[in-house]
Amino acid sequence: MAHTAACPFDYSEQLEFDPSLAQLMARGPVSRIRLSYGEAEAWLVTTFDGVRQVTTDPRFSRAAIVGRDYPRMTLEPIVSPESINVMDPPRGTRLRHAAARAFTQSSVKRMTPAIEEVAHRLVDEMAEQGPPADLARGLSEPLPNHTICALLDVPDEDRPLMLRLTQQMLATAPDARQAAAEAKQHLRAYFTTLVAERRKDGGSDLITTMAAGDQEEEPLSDDELAVLALTLILSGNDTATCQISNIAYTLLTRPELRDLLRRSPEQLPRLLDELLRHIPFRKGVGIPRVALEDVELEGVLIRAGDFVHVSYLAANRDPEVFADPDVLDVDRSAHPHMTFGWGGHHCVASTLALAELRTAIGVLFTRLPRLRLAVPAQEVPWDTRTIRRFPLELPVTW
């Protein structure tokens, strides 16, 4: 049996790549690890091709983790047993179709003017209050939260609660277990009530759209809708929230990138794509899979019943796919990255997240061309209590 590495994956130094993950990558494409919580050891797959195989091969099942104390980074499992994130095809396909209809390119294009309006309003408020300002509180948190809450038509007065509860669910600290469990329970109850109201009264929101469903597919139950709404609110307050701050921090600490954006704003999509590949916006790993039968993967025999984790962060730094992977290279040849996942569990709302990032960064640096950090970079405080990598505060001036 391969040597097992203890992996808390708690590295939180700015946006530097986790050295323990780099060591595992150097050891080989598949390693044996033990995480902080859960009943067993797991395999960790770090190569692009290996991750692609695990995420597309039906012999690796997410659904098989349900009911088991699977290896993970958080005390309380983030994912609900009924979540789309632990469903295998074909069961999960119906729910993914329901959610994906709201996030097509054309749907997101229609939403973009509203996202731009909110971004301009938030920058207006920062400008009116004057520098210094906290970019995390002023833009990174409210923009994605407002967008996903608006899609679900969560009442204005409840939107701060949505943000607070989703942050509690992502905590890793030992003293956060009860708060995380209570947050998930509260969100589940909240959306169960909201779904019942929409069934009764209707509306033009995403919940009502998903409830109507596709004529060719079985309608979603109230429970399925509630868990799907919970999943979307969690996703909506996760990646984009972290990455607005992370990307802004990177631009503010890399003058050559900031100058490129000012000189050639049309380069923003290409710059964002490389920043998304390069930035380690979360820690370690997410939800594992279970091998349903013996599978040989990258020369390693994985036995039926074994837990298998993948690292999208490592796959994004695979030197076989990305030349000089640790270099942030805007002129890099285009190649898909795995920041939004891969295969059957690729993030259904990635088009929305990209629209939010393009809007937030574009509006911010256009409106405040002299934007700069208000404190030395080493004084920016970073999150150490959740699975994410992001600045708790991002003090800026202009």
C-alpha positions in Angstrom: 0.0 0.0 0.0 1.2 3.5 -0.9 2.5 5.8 1.8 -0.4 7.9 3.3 0.1 11.6 3.7 -1.7 13.5 6.4 -3.4 16.4 4.6 -5.1 19.2 6.6 -4.9 21.4 3.5 -5.0 24.5 5.7 -2.4 26.6 3.9 -3.6 30.2 3.8 -0.6 32.4 2.8 -2.0 35.0 0.4 -2.6 33.2 -2.9 0.5 31.1 -3.0 0.1 27.5 -4.1 -0.2 25.1 -1.2 3.3 23.5 -0.9 1.8 20.2 0.5 -0.3 19.9 -2.7 2.8 20.6 -4.8 4.7 17.9 -2.9 1.9 15.4 -3.6 1.9 16.3 -7.3 5.7 15.8 -7.4 5.3 12.3 -5.8 3.1 11.1 -8.7 -0.3 11.4 -10.4 -2.2 9.4 -7.6 -1.4 9.6 -3.9 -2.8 8.2 -0.7 -4.1 10.8 1.8 -5.9 11.2 5.1 -8.0 14.3 5.6 -8.9 15.9 8.9 -12.3 14.4 9.1 -14.0 11.2 7.9 -13.8 7.5 8.4 -11.1 6.5 6.0 -8.2 7.3 3.8 -8.6 8.3 0.2 -6.8 8.4 -3.1 -6.0 11.9 -4.4 -5.7 12.4 -8.2 -3.7 15.4 -9.3 -3.1 15.2 -13.1 -5.3 16.8 -15.7 -6.0 13.5 -17.5 -6.5 11.6 -14.2 -9.0 14.2 -12.9 -10.8 14.1 -16.3 -11.1 10.3 -16.1 -12.4 10.3 -12.5 -15.0 13.0 -13.2 -16.3 11.4 -16.4 -16.0 7.6 -15.7 -19.3 6.1 -14.3 -17.3 3.6 -12.3 -16.5 6.5 -9.9 -19.7 7.4 -8.0 -20.6 10.5 -6.0 -23.9 9.0 -4.9 -22.1 6.2 -3.2 -20.8 8.5 -0.4 -24.3 9.2 0.9 -24.8 7.7 4.4 -21.0 7.3 4.9 -18.6 9.4 7.0 -16.6 10.2 3.9 -13.1 11.8 4.1 -13.4 15.6 4.0 -12.0 18.9 5.2 -15.0 20.1 7.2 -16.4 18.7 10.4 -20.0 18.9 9.1 -20.5 17.6 5.5 -21.4 20.7 3.4 -23.4 18.8 0.9 -26.9 17.5 1.7 -27.7 13.8 0.9 -30.4 15.0 -1.6 -28.1 17.5 -3.3 -27.5 17.5 -7.0 -23.8 17.4 -6.1 -24.0 13.8 -4.9 -26.3 12.5 -7.6 -25.0 10.3 -10.5 -26.6 10.2 -13.9 -29.3 9.7 -14.9 -30.9 10.7 -11.5 -29.0 13.9 -11.3 -29.5 14.8 -15.0 -33.0 16.0 -14.5 -32.1 18.4 -11.7 -29.0 19.7 -13.6 -31.2 20.3 -16.7 -33.7 22.3 -14.5 -30.9 24.5 -13.1 -28.9 24.8 -16.3 -31.9 26.3 -18.2 -31.4 29.4 -16.1 -27.7 29.7 -16.9 -27.5 29.4 -20.7 -25.4 31.9 -22.5 -28.5 33.8 -23.7 -30.1 33.8 -20.3 -26.9 35.2 -18.7 -26.6 37.8 -21.5 -30.1 39.0 -20.6 -29.1 39.3 -16.9 -25.8 41.1 -17.5 -27.3 44.7 -17.7 -28.8 44.1 -14.2 -25.5 42.9 -12.9 -23.8 45.9 -14.4 -26.3 48.2 -12.8 -25.7 46.7 -9.3 -21.9 46.9 -9.8 -22.0 50.6 -10.8 -24.3 51.3 -7.8 -21.9 49.5 -5.4 -18.9 51.4 -6.8 -20.9 54.6 -6.6 -21.5 53.9 -2.9 -17.8 53.3 -2.3 -16.9 56.5 -4.2 -19.5 58.6 -2.2 -18.1 57.3 1.1 -14.6 58.1 -0.1 -11.4 56.2 0.4 -10.2 54.1 2.0 -12.8 51.4 1.4 -13.1 47.6 2.0 -13.5 46.1 -1.5 -14.5 42.8 0.0 -17.5 44.3 1.9 -18.2 47.0 -0.8 -18.2 44.8 -3.9 -17.0 41.2 -3.7 -19.7 40.0 -1.2 -22.8 42.1 -2.1 -22.6 41.7 -6.0 -22.8 37.8 -6.2 -25.2 37.6 -3.2 -27.5 40.2 -4.8 -27.4 38.4 -8.1 -28.3 34.9 -6.9 -30.8 36.2 -4.4 -32.5 38.3 -7.2 -32.6 35.2 -9.4 -34.3 33.2 -6.6 -36.4 36.3 -5.6 -35.2 36.1 -2.0 -36.8 39.2 -0.3 -34.3 42.1 0.3 -34.5 41.9 4.0 -33.4 38.2 4.0 -30.3 38.6 1.7 -27.8 39.4 4.4 -28.9 36.2 6.2 -28.3 34.2 3.0 -24.7 35.4 2.9 -24.0 34.8 6.6 -25.4 31.3 6.5 -23.5 30.2 3.4 -20.3 31.5 5.0 -21.0 29.4 8.1 -21.5 26.3 6.0 -18.0 26.5 4.6 -16.2 26.7 7.9 -13.4 24.1 8.7 -12.6 25.1 12.3 -13.4 22.5 15.0 -15.5 25.0 16.9 -17.7 25.7 13.9 -19.5 22.4 13.6 -22.7 23.3 15.3 -23.0 26.6 13.5 -22.4 24.9 10.2 -25.0 22.3 10.9 -27.5 24.9 12.0 -26.8 27.1 9.0 -27.6 24.2 6.6 -30.7 23.3 8.5 -31.9 26.9 8.5 -31.3 27.3 4.8 -33.1 24.0 4.0 -36.1 25.1 6.1 -36.0 28.6 4.5 -36.2 27.3 0.9 -38.7 24.6 1.8 -41.0 27.5 2.9 -40.1 29.6 -0.2 -40.8 26.8 -2.6 -44.2 26.2 -1.1 -45.0 29.9 -1.5 -43.9 29.9 -5.1 -46.0 26.7 -5.8 -49.0 28.6 -4.5 -48.5 32.1 -5.8 -46.2 31.7 -8.8 -43.7 34.3 -9.9 -41.0 35.1 -12.5 -38.1 33.8 -10.5 -35.8 30.8 -10.9 -37.6 28.7 -8.4 -40.9 29.1 -10.3 -39.1 28.4 -13.6 -37.5 25.2 -12.2 -40.8 24.1 -10.8 -42.5 24.4 -14.2 -39.8 22.1 -15.6 -39.6 20.5 -19.0 -42.6 18.9 -20.4 -40.6 15.8 -21.3 -39.2 15.3 -17.8 -40.9 14.5 -14.5 -41.6 17.7 -12.5 -39.3 18.4 -9.5 -40.7 17.7 -6.0 -40.8 20.4 -3.3 -37.8 18.7 -1.6 -35.8 18.6 -4.8 -36.5 22.3 -5.5 -35.6 23.3 -1.9 -32.2 21.4 -2.0 -31.5 22.8 -5.5 -32.2 26.3 -4.4 -29.9 25.7 -1.4 -27.1 24.4 -3.7 -27.5 27.5 -5.9 -27.4 30.0 -3.1 -24.2 28.3 -1.8 -22.6 28.3 -5.2 -23.7 31.8 -5.9 -22.0 33.1 -2.7 -18.8 31.0 -3.2 -16.6 31.1 -6.3 -17.5 34.6 -7.6 -17.3 36.2 -4.1 -13.8 34.9 -3.5 -12.6 35.5 -7.0 -13.6 39.1 -7.3 -11.4 39.8 -4.3 -8.6 37.5 -5.3 -8.5 38.8 -8.9 -8.6 42.4 -7.6 -5.8 41.7 -5.1 -3.7 40.0 -7.8 -4.1 43.0 -10.2 -3.3 45.5 -7.4 -0.1 43.6 -6.5 1.0 42.9 -10.1 1.4 46.4 -11.7 2.2 44.9 -15.1 -1.2 43.1 -15.2 -3.0 46.2 -14.0 -1.3 48.3 -16.6 -2.2 45.7 -19.3 -5.9 46.0 -18.3 -5.8 49.8 -18.4 -4.0 49.8 -21.7 -6.0 47.1 -23.4 -9.4 46.6 -21.7 -10.4 44.2 -24.5 -7.9 41.8 -23.0 -10.0 41.3 -19.9 -11.7 38.0 -20.9 -8.3 36.4 -21.7 -6.7 37.8 -18.6 -9.6 36.5 -16.4 -9.3 33.1 -17.9 -5.6 32.8 -17.0 -6.2 34.3 -13.5 -9.0 31.7 -12.9 -6.6 28.9 -13.9 -3.7 30.3 -11.8 -5.4 31.4 -8.6 -5.9 28.7 -5.9 -9.3 30.1 -4.8 -10.0 27.2 -2.4 -8.1 24.7 -0.3 -7.5 21.1 -0.9 -10.4 19.0 -2.2 -14.1 18.9 -2.4 -16.6 16.0 -2.5 -15.0 12.6 -3.1 -16.2 9.7 -5.2 -16.3 6.0 -4.5 -14.9 3.4 -6.9 -17.7 1.0 -7.8 -15.3 -1.6 -9.1 -11.5 -2.1 -9.4 -10.1 0.6 -11.8 -6.6 1.2 -13.0 -5.9 4.9 -13.0 -2.6 6.5 -14.1 -0.9 3.1 -13.4 -2.4 2.7 -9.9 -5.0 0.1 -9.0 -7.9 1.6 -7.1 -10.0 -1.0 -5.4 -13.8 -1.2 -5.4 -15.1 0.8 -2.4 -12.1 3.1 -2.2 -12.7 6.9 -1.8 -11.2 9.0 -4.6 -10.6 12.7 -4.4 -9.6 14.9 -7.3 -7.7 18.2 -7.1 -8.8 20.7 -9.7 -6.2 23.1 -8.3 -3.4 20.6 -9.2 -4.9 19.8 -12.6 -4.8 23.5 -13.4 -1.0 23.3 -12.7 -0.3 20.1 -14.6 3.0 20.8 -16.6 1.9 18.2 -19.2 -1.0 20.5 -20.1 0.1 24.0 -19.1 3.7 25.0 -19.9 5.4 26.7 -17.0 2.2 26.2 -15.0 3.2 28.3 -12.0 3.7 31.4 -14.2 0.7 33.7 -14.7 0.9 34.1 -18.5 -1.8 36.1 -20.3 -0.4 35.0 -23.7 -0.7 31.4 -22.8 -2.3 29.2 -25.6 -6.0 28.7 -24.8 -6.8 25.4 -23.1 -9.8 24.6 -20.8 -9.0 24.8 -17.1 -10.9 23.0 -14.2 -11.7 25.9 -11.9 -15.4 25.3 -12.4 -15.0 21.5 -12.2 -15.3 19.0 -15.0 -17.6 16.3 -16.3 -21.1 15.6 -14.8 -20.5 18.0 -11.9 -19.2 21.0 -13.7 -20.6 24.1 -12.1 -24.0 24.8 -13.8 -23.7 28.5 -12.9 -20.2 29.0 -14.3 -21.6 31.3 -17.1 -23.1 33.5 -14.4 -19.9 33.6 -12.3 -17.9 34.6 -15.4 -20.4 37.4 -16.2 -20.1 38.6 -12.6 -16.3 38.6 -12.6 -16.1 40.4 -16.0 -18.6 43.0 -14.8 -17.1 43.5 -11.4 -13.4 43.8 -12.5 -14.3 45.8 -15.6 -16.5 48.3 -13.8 -14.1 48.6 -10.8 -10.9 49.4 -12.8 -12.7 51.6 -15.4 -14.5 53.7 -12.7 -11.5 53.8 -10.4 -8.4 53.8 -12.6 -6.1 54.9 -9.8 -7.3 52.1 -7.5 -4.5 50.7 -5.3 -4.1 48.9 -1.9 -4.5 51.2 1.1 -2.2 49.0 3.2 1.0 47.0 2.4 0.1 43.7 0.7 1.5 41.7 3.7 -1.1 43.4 6.0 -4.1 42.2 4.1 -5.9 39.6 6.4 -6.7 36.2 4.8 -9.4 33.7 5.6 -8.1 30.8 7.7 -11.4 29.3 8.9 -13.1 28.0 5.7 -12.2 25.9 2.7 -11.8 29.0 0.6 -8.8 31.3 -0.1 -9.7 35.0 -0.1 -8.9 38.2 1.8 -11.2 38.9 4.7 -10.8 42.6 4.1 -9.3 44.3 1.0 -8.6 47.9 2.0 -8.3 50.1 -1.2 -7.9 53.7 -2.0 -7.8 55.8 -5.2 
